[in-house]
Amino acid sequence: MNPFWPIDYLLPLWLLVAAIGVLAAWRSTEAAAPRLRIGLVALRTLALLLLGVLLLNPGAWDWPVEEQDSEWLGLIDRSASMDVEDGAGPTRWAGAVNALQAAWQAEPQPERVRLHPFSGSLEPRLHSVDAFTDVQPDGATTHILAALDEALEVYERSRTPLDGILLISDGHELGPAPAVDPALRARSLGAPILAVALGGDVERRDLSLAPVRRHAVGFVGQPLRLQARVMNANLGDIRPEIHLLGHEGERLQTKPVRLASNEETIVTFEVSVEEPGYQEYRIETPAWPGEVTVANNHVRLAASILEQPARVLFVEGAPHWDSKFLLQLLRAQPYVRVTTVHRITGDRFFLTETDEHLSEVEERSVFPATQAELNQYDVVIFGKGAEYFLDAQRLVLLQRYVATYGGPVLFARGKPYAGSFPELEPLEPLQWGGGARGPFRLRPTVAADGGGLLGPWLPSRLDSVWDDFPQVQHAHRVARLQPFTQVWIESVEDGASDASVPVLAVRRLGRGRTAVVNAGELWRWDFFPDQPHASELYQQFWTALVQWMGLQADYLPGQTYALALSQLTADPGQAVQATIRRRSVAEGTDAGAPPIRIVRGTETVRTLSPQAVPNEEAEWRAIFTMNEPGIYRVELGEEAQGARATLEVRSPPDELMDVSADPAFLEDLARRSGGELIDLSDVADVPARFRRAVAVEQTVEPEWHTHWDRWWWAGLLVGCLGAEWFLRRRNGLM
């Protein structure tokens, strides 16, 4: 049934009309004989029933079909890596064309085959395999997944069935994965991928540079280290020159390095900048004969030069020679301003503030009593006797200083209290055991390689200078490490190979860090040097450690705002989150966040308005994307004391950087689609595997064929009405 009107309206209307019609027929035949009366009413009722059936429009849907043959898809990779001479022919490309020719010749219906070359994307269809002789394998990149995605999009939108996909490539995929896996899309269409992998491993010959730190931070007039990792891949013994260039391209320094084949080293340049602000540098090396690409022969680095010195709070309840020598060293540094708090006796303390011009001594309540007072320090250092300064309220401030505001705390003389101090233990990197006497020799650990202290600040882990460091005489055994603690330098007892004691342990705690130097009597390195250069090594160790802690914190010296990026390198179009935090400030200060500027070179390319983070104190975020590769400076501007970060938007991978084939990628892709990786010898069987047993029926729009438009239907209706009229007229009922 396909009613002319909705059945909800049609049925009540017909029942009403039928009831009125039958009732009228019954009343109008009161004078007739009973048999005649019943016959006339029956004829009227039958006519009304026929009319109701007519309104219901009886019939049937007709679903016409058209027979249509299916297709299969041939995709051939024409990227530059296919021009390598290790395929089934003079080159991988020649082998691919030969394989496609074999499949084409085995297909009895060539019109079923849809052929496309691809490199970075799907390219226009070629209607014959002979057309591939005019195609060159010179595509700038390989994006197999994107080509598959574009081809499947066409078939998902059309009515043409797809039986399968023949994919011929070396599997050298360089692009990002699409949102939806093309292999699963092919599987949903019933089109398995049969992949042919061409080529094998190719020795990569390349000289390359990579940054150790993308963004360095230093002080005005202080030597600043700029470092790059130099890597030699299969070029033999070489001696390249590494150049340091300024922001205008001027050559500042040159250093030769010697590298054996498959060896790497770190080259370090030291510069001294006399003006505060932001600087960009470039480290590069000329092309070396025989290397596959020069795209990675340079790196760009940035540096933030600070004018304000780091403010250090040194707290000691039990003064010792170690503290005296350490403070004397720190006060001699022009980029450090030290505030010292010492306990004299009982509740008597004295405080000394030192800068370049004056020294003052003042007696008062000395440890900061508010969060704002504590947050003005860039590093907090504890000697012995911390229990004399930290009550319950100040412990809460110290924990918030580290975990919430990213402040660094250094325990410079090992265990910072006598006996036990359970309230301070949540901040410490170690749980203490008993004392240990040396001598111990120092040994950096593998865990220190990624921490940013060894290399840029202290000698790298494998540097022979560690053999010259004096031995440690006093330390504490450690019961266990606290969660998120790493030992960066350990001490090993002479004659022992396995037993060790942590000397420098660093713990990440919330947004900040705590660190402990588990060694005593280090002042003797400086005063009674047992070895040459011991005093120099003592100074290098402490100044590097304190400076690293201050400059790796969220808030740099002199800055009220901190700016952090979710990643320092990103692909074009990849979302990056910028987070702004502010130290606690005095009441009445504007609570808003400054806008974020994104600068490339000298041009501001974008300005962002960060939004406040719900349920977070003084925190804002903004999300952005950059499409053009390059180095960008993300900064808050002068009103935020120049807080900034550096973002590198990576260039697309170089096609020729590594041209080794990747059959595992193709095998996994084919397997997910329901297909498999096949050999070149099996390509001729592909058309048979991509042929369906019966022709496909393609449906078009259905049609409604009625059952009431027949002559006998109209005759029956007219007969009922005519018979009733005739009988009424003959019996005088009209």
DABEL-V894974 format. One record per pair of residues at least 4 apart in sequence whose C-alpha atoms are under 6 Angstrom apart, sorted by sequence separation. I is the first residue (numbers start at 1). J is the second residue. If there is no record, write none. Layout:
i:j
I:J
I:J
This chain:
i:j
7:11
14:18
15:19
20:24
33:37
87:91
118:122
187:191
245:249
246:250
259:263
323:327
327:331
344:348
371:375
390:394
399:403
400:404
401:405
402:406
453:457
454:458
455:459
459:463
509:513
524:528
525:529
539:543
540:544
543:547
544:548
548:552
599:603
636:640
638:642
671:675
712:716
715:719
718:722
719:723
729:733
5:10
32:37
85:90
86:91
87:92
89:94
118:123
186:191
187:192
245:250
344:349
354:359
368:373
390:395
402:407
454:459
455:460
508:513
529:534
551:556
599:604
637:642
670:675
671:676
728:733
729:734
85:91
89:95
117:123
218:224
245:251
343:349
368:374
401:407
454:460
507:513
598:604
599:605
613:619
636:642
670:676
728:734
84:91
88:95
244:251
245:252
287:294
342:349
353:360
507:514
555:562
598:605
612:619
613:620
636:643
29:37
83:91
84:92
87:95
244:252
342:350
352:360
492:500
506:514
554:562
598:606
612:620
635:643
83:92
116:125
244:253
341:350
352:361
491:500
506:515
525:534
526:535
611:620
635:644
82:92
83:93
115:125
243:253
341:351
351:361
491:501
505:515
525:535
566:576
597:607
610:620
611:621
634:644
667:677
82:93
115:126
243:254
340:351
351:362
490:501
505:516
566:577
596:607
610:621
634:645
242:254
285:297
340:352
350:362
490:502
491:503
504:516
565:577
596:608
610:622
242:255
284:297
339:352
350:363
490:503
504:517
565:578
595:608
633:646
241:255
242:256
284:298
339:353
489:503
503:517
564:578
595:609
632:646
212:227
241:256
283:298
489:504
503:518
564:579
632:647
25:41
212:228
240:256
283:299
338:354
488:504
563:579
631:647
211:228
240:257
282:299
444:461
488:505
563:580
631:648
210:228
239:257
282:300
337:355
487:505
562:580
630:648
210:229
239:258
281:300
486:505
562:581
630:649
119:139
209:229
238:258
281:301
486:506
561:581
629:649
120:141
209:230
238:259
280:301
485:506
561:582
629:650
119:141
120:142
208:230
237:259
280:302
485:507
560:582
629:651
119:142
120:143
208:231
237:260
279:302
484:507
560:583
119:143
207:231
236:260
237:261
279:303
484:508
121:146
122:147
207:232
236:261
278:303
315:340
317:342
121:147
235:261
278:304
309:335
310:336
311:337
312:338
313:339
314:340
315:341
316:342
317:343
371:397
164:191
166:193
168:195
170:197
206:233
234:261
277:304
309:336
310:337
311:338
313:340
163:191
164:192
165:193
166:194
167:195
168:196
169:197
170:198
205:233
234:262
277:305
381:409
162:191
164:193
166:195
205:234
232:261
233:262
276:305
379:408
380:409
381:410
382:411
383:412
143:173
205:235
232:262
276:306
381:411
383:413
386:416
441:471
142:173
143:174
232:263
276:307
385:416
386:417
440:471
142:174
143:175
384:416
385:417
439:471
440:472
600:632
149:182
231:264
247:280
383:416
384:417
439:472
599:632
230:264
247:281
439:473
599:633
230:265
246:281
438:473
598:633
229:265
230:266
245:281
437:473
438:474
582:618
598:634
229:266
245:282
437:474
581:618
597:634
228:266
244:282
581:619
597:635
228:267
244:283
436:475
580:619
596:635
73:113
77:117
78:118
79:119
227:267
243:283
436:476
448:488
580:620
596:636
71:112
72:113
73:114
74:115
75:116
76:117
77:118
78:119
227:268
243:284
435:476
436:477
447:488
579:620
71:113
75:117
77:119
226:268
242:284
434:476
435:477
579:621
226:269
242:285
434:477
445:488
475:518
578:621
225:269
433:477
444:488
445:489
475:519
578:622
225:270
433:478
444:489
474:519
577:622
224:270
432:478
433:479
443:489
474:520
577:623
223:270
224:271
431:478
432:479
443:490
576:623
223:271
224:272
431:479
442:490
576:624
223:272
431:480
442:491
575:624
222:272
441:491
575:625
221:272
430:481
440:491
441:492
574:625
221:273
430:482
440:492
573:625
3:56
220:273
221:274
429:482
440:493
573:626
3:57
83:137
220:274
572:626
573:627
2:57
572:627
1:57
429:485
1:58
80:137
1:59
79:137
80:138
78:137
79:138
80:139
79:139
79:141
79:142
312:377
311:377
312:378
318:384
311:378
312:379
313:380
314:381
315:382
316:383
317:384
318:385
310:378
312:380
314:382
316:384
317:385
316:385
429:507
569:647
571:649
568:647
569:648
570:649
571:650
569:649
559:641
206:291
220:305
205:291
206:292
217:303
219:305
220:306
205:292
214:301
215:302
216:303
217:304
218:305
219:306
220:307
457:544
208:296
209:297
215:303
208:297
209:298
72:162
70:161
71:162
72:163
74:165
70:162
71:163
72:164
73:165
74:166
75:167
76:168
77:169
72:165
414:516
414:517
408:512
410:514
412:516
414:518
406:511
407:512
408:513
409:514
410:515
411:516
412:517
414:519
403:509
406:512
408:514
410:516
403:510
404:511
403:511
403:512
402:512
87:198
87:199
86:199
406:553
406:554
379:550
378:550
378:557
325:523
322:523
372:584
310:557
308:558
293:657
204:658
202:660
201:660
200:660
201:661
200:661
199:661
197:663
193:670
193:673
192:673
194:675
192:674
193:675
194:676
195:677
196:678
192:675
194:677
187:673
186:673
172:661
183:672
184:673
171:661
172:662
183:673
170:661
171:662
171:663
171:665
171:666
141:655
164:690
163:690
81:659
106:684
103:683
107:687
103:684
102:684
69:695
69:696
68:696
67:696
67:697
66:697
65:697
66:698
65:698
65:699
63:702
62:702
62:703
61:703
62:704
61:704
60:704
60:705
59:705
59:706
58:706
59:707
58:707
47:717
47:720
43:720
40:724
